[in-house]
């Protein structure tokens, strides 16, 4: 827990929220979390809930620049050290470590080590990573094709979305079970669960690979 008597005042720089937990990045490169801890998503080495923001000690000195929550897991991006860390509920491979195990403290994702990551997006049980080269990698649950890999198979480690080969992606986003991306040229793509028209493609069908969304007709 942050101690107001001994710690200097800190500004909240970033905030992210999962199903029942929240994580914040504070000035001074401090990450703190609170809420439900049943699956280790708070990163404190146990499964206890926290009623107040509590420092994630395992990330001290790691130069964290972003934090992103899935439903019951968390991902942090560092610009130094080992790059991208994940922890929490590991079912469906959402942590990217090659298995289904829960993690109670942050661990680096080996498959992303050495890549220059620009952005992380997390859905309910899947994640996307965007590199500075405009490449997209995905991992985790894939029952509706939300990984964009052309199958409905889960991926326990990050895999490159081949449909974007030669396409420079600027930004990615993840819904509960669908995903979206914008290219540097402003073209929008959607894929994954489409039951409620989530993908903007004019129907209720799922897509297992990214498909271009037409926005210049109904949005004007």
Helices and strands as residue ranges (DSSP letters): E 12-17, E 21-26, E 30-35, E 50-55, G 57-59, E 64-69, E 73-78, E 84-88, G 91-93, E 103-108, G 110-112, E 117-122, E 126-131, E 136-140, E 155-160, G 162-164, E 169-174, E 178-183, E 188-192, E 207-213
